[in-house]
Amino acid sequence: MIIEENIKTLPLAKVAEILKKSEKLNLTDWNAMNIATVNSKNIPSSRMVLLKKINDDGLVFYTNFNSRKGQDLAENKFIAVNFWWRELQEQIRIEGNVEKLSAEKSDEYFNSRPLKSRVAAIVSQQSEKIDSYEILQKEIDELTEQFELNKENPSRPEHCGLYLVKPNSIELWKEGDFRTHQRQKFVKKDDNSWESFFLSP
């Protein structure tokens, strides 16, 4: 996961600071985040993904565009993100919308992954029914072997790529004694500047 240096957007800089702290402590899955989406029928769904990058533009994650989350985001671009670290007693809540990053950036990320991970992305039809995990694993192993024998690198499938989460609100939550949690919220204004205020716990 890449945390860009010199992030100038104040709330995103604060998010990056907390992420660096969790990384330094080597917390398990320190860059794991829950993302919630809503489809065209207003049915919500949430799942865990890994944050791949954070910079002044927002937060980046990788997924299968044909998956449940991909289909939801094609119908409704709005998203909610949540980080929580028990050890830090801290939480980050983010709301915003998404856009797909360029094919070039998605290719760059895809090509940085281990071969077997790339092959799995090609073979797996995420969220679709399968006959068995044994059959799926066999297909992955066989295709991986083909690429290794032919000394070829697989191309990124068009149904996989990077999303950018562009926040319009960010809340930083710090656990306090006897429910006196500290909550600071940042909201993006129409002129793209940010205002901040504190919330009652």
HUBEL-V747495 format. One record per pair of residues at least 6 apart in sequence whose ideal C-beta (glycine too) atoms are under 6 Angstrom apart, sorted by the first residue. I is the first residue (numbers start at 1). J is the second residue. Records with the same first field share a line. If there is no record, write none. Layout:
I = J / J
This chain:
1 = 31 / 51 / 52
2 = 53
3 = 16 / 19 / 54
4 = 55
7 = 13 / 16 / 56
8 = 56
9 = 56
11 = 170 / 186 / 194
15 = 92
16 = 54
18 = 90
22 = 30 / 85
23 = 30
27 = 85 / 87
31 = 50 / 51
32 = 48 / 50
33 = 51 / 81 / 83
34 = 46 / 48 / 82
35 = 49 / 79 / 81
36 = 44 / 46 / 80
37 = 45 / 69 / 72 / 73 / 79
38 = 44 / 76
39 = 72 / 75
40 = 75
45 = 68
49 = 61
51 = 59
52 = 60 / 61 / 62
53 = 60
58 = 164 / 165 / 166 / 167
59 = 165
60 = 162 / 164
61 = 163
62 = 162
64 = 70 / 126 / 159 / 160
65 = 159
66 = 159
67 = 126 / 127
68 = 127
73 = 98
77 = 97 / 98
78 = 97
79 = 98 / 165
80 = 95
81 = 94
82 = 93
83 = 92
84 = 91
89 = 175
90 = 174
91 = 173
92 = 172
93 = 171
94 = 167 / 170
95 = 169
96 = 165 / 166 / 167 / 168
97 = 166
98 = 163 / 165
99 = 164
101 = 162 / 164
105 = 162
106 = 161 / 162
107 = 156
109 = 162
110 = 156
116 = 144
118 = 154
119 = 140 / 143 / 144
120 = 140
121 = 160
122 = 154 / 157
123 = 139 / 140
130 = 136
147 = 154
168 = 188
169 = 187
170 = 186
171 = 185
172 = 184
173 = 183
174 = 182
175 = 181
176 = 182
179 = 201
180 = 201
181 = 201
183 = 199
184 = 198
185 = 197 / 199
186 = 194 / 196
187 = 195
188 = 194
189 = 195
